[in-house]
């Protein structure tokens, strides 16, 4: 399942997509949890009883601000969450 | 001088009744051809949404009855009232129901629920029941949010996207326009087609700015129908942009209250070039129906050992 967390508002589209099929039985030992400086990721049991990562609810509405520090303007050349997720489950839309 | 003081004439105490144009039809239905007393498994799904609440009863895996009403200021009360409405209609009691699943934004506040499941999974499951296993793309236009969902032939979610940060393109926006135009909400859709030329979409579907935008158009000489048409078009464009993010596949199904508004639905169909699937079941109960079906599957598995 592709789970898109985020929103679209007047300034643009801000979604983090998580491919939960790659997330189940994570080969990176849930590295996203510690890689994100804002600790936005959390492991939950989804509606189909799979343990997967999601974005914490309050962060879903503030992604453009929460992720700003990790974007190139914040000094990063690659996003820490995407780098840490070696199975390639995480994508950003912007 | 003794001026004679006379009593002031009594002021008429009749206050003009404020018409609530936004108020949509609350609905209770029970399938009179079925007898729940002979059923093996009775499950209930309760969807407590931001604007409306629904309780659906599923008897041996089949839709039996539902109640759809406005959500109050207290989620547990809304859940209780929704369920009570349909139970009263068929003479059922809470103890007759084997399993209750809560869904919607108030799902964790359903006092008698055995389990809570997200509205995304429930809408997919409900749409699968209502539209058949050919349903692949679901658009849920809720009271204050919008969801685009892909599912497989079993109604399992394969891709979803939700926008609950902004109420643009949702039922609440339509309620605001209804009140502003002083036209009953059920008439908005049909009246949006009663225009000589289809107007351009309003520039903003923001619910907060809807009022000033609509008033500006009226001042500019738009008729009420033309304003409604411009707003319906804007809502359609808004949700289509959401849908396009995950892609649209054949087997397109719309759930939620806005599915009853042909002014928005027809415009969405035109923009996408796909016709939405039709159903005889009230589109507003999809989430609660899906929740009840999840409950049925759990109970059936348990019964099978």
Interface residues (C-beta under 8 A of the other chain):
Chain A: X1 X2 X3 X4 X7 X8 X9 X10 X13 X15 X47 X48 X60 X61 X93
Chain B: X117 X118 X120 X121 X156 X157 X158 X159 X160 X161 X162 X163 X164 X165 X166 X206 X241 X242 X245 X246
